[in-house]
Amino acid sequence: MTFLLLVGAGIAAGLSGSIAGLASLFSYPALLAVGLPATAANVTNTVALAFSTIGQAAGSRPELTGQGAVLRRFAPLTVAGGAAGAGLLLVTPPGVFERVVPFLVGGAEAVLLVQPRIRAAAVRRGSHEAGPGVIAGMVAVAVYGGYFGAAAGVLMLALVLVGLPVSLARGNAIKAVLLGAANAVAAVGFALFGPVEWAAVPPLALGLLVGGWCGPQVVRRLPADALRIAIALAGVGLAVALAVQAW
C-alpha cells in the first residue's frame, strides 16, 4: 500500500512539477503521510526529485534544442545556490524547519496565484535581458530549492520568463534543468550527510520519472490556468495544515 501511495504521489508530483512547478506539494505530504519526520521527508523528497528532472529533460528535448548557452550561463549559479540551501538545512535544528515550512509553502502559493501578472509584466517590458536582479533571484530560488523547494519551480519559471525571450513551454524546460541542477547537488549532500529514508526513494522516484516525462507533453497541449489555481488553493490548505501541526 505504501509503495503504491508513493508511486501515485510521484506521478502527480512529476506532472504538477512540469506543469506548475509544484512537485513537492504532492511528494512531500505523501512522505509525511507514511510516517517520516519533517526533515527526513524533505531530504528524501529532494533525492527522489532528481528523477523528475531526468523525466522532464527527456520529455522537453524539442524545447531545449538550442538552449545550451543559456544553460551553461545560469546552471553554475543554481548549483551553487542549491549547495548553499542544502547546507543551511543540514545545520538548521529540525524544530526550526517545521515552523518555517508553512510560511514557505504559503508564500509560494501567493506567487503562483499572481504568476500570470508576472508574465504579463515581462511581455510589457519588451526587453528580456537577464539583469542583475533576475540573476540574483535565480540564485535565491536555488538556495530555497536546496533548503525546501515547494513551488521553487514557480519562482524560477517566473524569473526565466522575465529575464529571457522564451515561450512558456521553452521557459518551463529551461526552468526544469536549472532547478534540477540545484536539486541534484542538494540531493548529493543529503545522500552523504542527511537522514534519507532510502526505502521510500525507489517508488517515489519511479512515479516522478513517469510524471516528469509526461508533463511537458501536457504543457504543449493544455492550458494550465485552471490547474494552476487548483494547485495553489490546495497548497494554501497544506500550508494551514502544516502551520497548525507545527505551532
N, C-alpha and C positions, 0 to 999 in steps of 0.2 A: 504493500500500500504506500509506504514512504517513497519507494523507488518511483512509482507511477505519479505520485504527487509532485515530486521534484522534476521529473521529465516534463509533465504538463506545465508546471510553473516556468521551466526553462524555455519551452516553446513560446509561451505567452510573453516572457521577458525578451526573448530574441526578436519576436515580431514587434513588440512595443518599443524596443530599443532602436530598431531600424526605422520605424515609422515616426515615433515621437520622442526618442531619446530618453526613455523611461524604463530601461530594463530592470534596474534594481528595485523598482516599486512593485515588481512581481516576484523576483527571485529572493530578495532579502526577507520579505514577510514569510515566504514558504520555508525558509531555513529557520526562522523563529518558530514557525508552527510545528516543526518536527523536533523542537526542544533545544536548539542551540542557543547559548547565551549571545547577547548582542554583539560583542566584539568578535567572537568566533564566527558568528553568522556573517559579519561584514567581511572578514578576511577570506572565508570560504567562498563567499559570493564573488569577490574580486578575482580569485584564482579561476573560478569557473567561467567568468565573463570573458576570459581570453578566447574562449571557443566561439562566443558570439561575434567577436571581431573577425575571426577567421571566416565564419559563415558570411558576414556582411561584405567583407572584402571580395570573397569569391562570387557573391551574387551581384556585386557592383562593378564588375570589370569594365562594362561599357562606359560607366560614369567616371571611372578612374583613369581611363586612357588619356594620356597627355598631361596628367597632373603630377608627374614626377618632381618637377621643380618646386611646386608648391609644397609637396610633402617633405622634400629634403630641407626646405627652408624652416618649416614650423615643427616637424616631428622632434628634433632635438630639444626644443623648448618644452614641449609637452612631456617628453621623457623626464627631463629634469624636474618638472612640476610634479609628476606622478611619484617620483622617488621621494621628494620632499613631503608630500602628503602621506605616503606610507610610513615614513619615519615619524611623522607627527602622531599618527595613530598608535604606533607601537610604544611611544613614550607617554601617551595620554592615559591616565587612570580610567578603567572601564566605566566607573560611575559617571565621569565627565562626559564620555562619549554617549552614553544612554540619554543624558539630559540635553545634549546638543542636537542629536539626530532629529527630533520633531521640528526644530526650527529650520534645519537644513532642508527637510522634505517640504515644509510649508513654504519656504522661500522659493524653492524650485518650482512648486506648483503655481505660485504667483507669476513667475517668469513665463511658464508655459501658457498661461491664460492670455498674456499680452504679447505672445510671440508674433502674431500677425502684424501688430503695430510696429514691432521692431523691424520686421521685414519691409513694411511699407516705408519706414523712415530710410531704410537702406536704398530703396528704389528712388525716393525723392532726392537723395543726395546726388545721384548720378555718378559720382566718383566712388570707386570701390577699392581704393588703395588702403592696404592694411597698415594703418598708422601705429604709433606707439601705444595708444590706448587699446586698440584691438589686440596687439601683441601681448601687452601686459595682462589683458583679460584672458587670453588663451592660457597663459602660464598659471593664472589664478584658478581657472577652471580645472586645469590639470592637477593642481595641488588638491583641490576639492575632490576630484575624481580619485586620487590616490588615498584620500582620507576616508571618504564615504561614497560619493558618486551618484546618489539618486538624483536623476534629472540633470546630471552633468552634460549629457548629450544635448539637451535642450539649450543649455547655455552656450555650449561650443558651437552648435549649429547657428545660433543667432549671431555669434561673432564671425563665423565663416561667411554668412550671408551679408553682413555689414561690411566686412573687410575685403571680400573677393567678388569679382564679377561672374558669379556662377548661378545656375538654376538651383531650385530646391533639391532636385534629385542628385545633382552633382555635388552640391554642398553637403547633402546627407552622407554621401560616400566619403568625402574628404573628412568630415567630422568623425566618421567611424574609425578611420585609420589614425587620425591624430589622437583621439581619445583612447583608442585601442593601444597605442604606443605607451601612453601614460599608465593605462591599466596593466599592461604587460610587465613593466618594470616594478610596479607596486606588487603584482602577483608573485614575482620572483622574491622580493623582500619578505612577503608574508609566508611563502613556502619555506623559506630558510629560518625565519625568526618568529612567525606568528602562530596562533593556535588554530591552524587549519583542521577542519573535520574532514579528513580525506575520503571517508565513506560516502559523504554527500556530494563530492565533486563529480564523479562519473555520470550519474543520472541527470544532474542539473546541467552539466556541460553538454551532454547529448542533446537535451532539449534546446539549449542556447544555440548550438551549432545549426540545428534544423531551422529554428525560428529566425536566426540571423541570416541564413541563406535565403529564406523565403521573403523576408521583409522588404528588400529592395524591389522585388517584383511587384509587391503590393503598392509601394510608393509610386511606381511608374503608372499604375492603372487607376488608383482610387484616391479621391480627395480625403485628406486626413483630418479635416477640421472637427468633424463630429467625434472622431476617436480621440483627438487631442483634448477636447473639452471633457469627454467622459473620463479619460485617464487623469486629467487634472483634478476633477471632483473626487475621484477615488483616492487620489494622493492626499487631498486635504483631509479626507476621512482617516486615512492612515496616519497622518501627522497628528491629528487629535487623539487617536487611539494610543499612539506611542507616547504622547505627552502625558496622558492620564496614567499610563503604565509606569513611566519614569519618575513622575513627580508625585 
